[in-house]
Amino acid sequence: MGTAFNEDIWRARAWARYTKSQLAPSPPVNSQWAKDLISILNISNLVKWCTTRGIKVQFNKMENGQYDSILKTISISCQAFPTKQLLYLLHECGHHLIAAKEKNDRFSMGYGRGEDPEVNKLLIHRMAILEEECEAWERGRRLAKRLKLNISWEDFNLLRLDCLKTYVLWTASGYRARTKKK
């Protein structure tokens, strides 16, 4: 079980990071604190959007983020800075948007995870996962625009590329071709 988003706590953490950074021998010139505050406001708006759709958002000690379409739960890393939390949350909202079976027959209910280890090794399965990950980032981007969230598109694209790179490398390694049936 994770922690629910609390805007006041997130702001207090951002302030604590800022004051600590100012004690450094050479304090940073551009303030991460301002970026944090904008991201926290955006997270708050996005969590409200999730709530209206019956999605529970929680913050856990984990990497990146995860969407559970059965439980309608999004888990985000509590260890990431607010900017990354926001971007991971947008991506996971993208998974929610493409998982709606009645709205999207291409990605309906997401890709299978771990049911059959042999299927998981197939290139076609890995390509389907890569396609869904790309689409989830695109849906998250469109959601940010629709909600008029103030985000850095440079940060968005850098994180998107970094995350997708791991899927591309995974897709290209260790797969096997489907054997032909006689």
C-alpha angles and dihedrals in degrees: 000000000000138000121272119235114268115182094203093053092047090051092049090051091049091050091049090052090048095050090046091051090052090060091059117109090252110022116213115266100216112054119241084189093072091049089049093052093050091047092048090054090049092048089052091053092046093048088053089051089051092049092055087056095048094253117142115215119203135171119225141170096266139105121277111321145302137205121210107199093190096053092030089229130143118201119196130186110264088199096064124091115259092257092059092041089056093049093046089049091052090051093049090048085054088058089052091051094052095041095067100111095201092052102040125032093177097065098016109169094349130266124312115263122209100328093125119018091202093055090048089061094054118107092224090056092047091048090052090054092048090049092051092049091052091048092048090056090048092050090048090052092050091047090053090053093046092050090043092234115179102233135151106251088199090058090044093052094044093052092042091053093045092052095043091049089066090052092047091051091046091048092051096047132067098002127134130210118247110261116238117250116231 
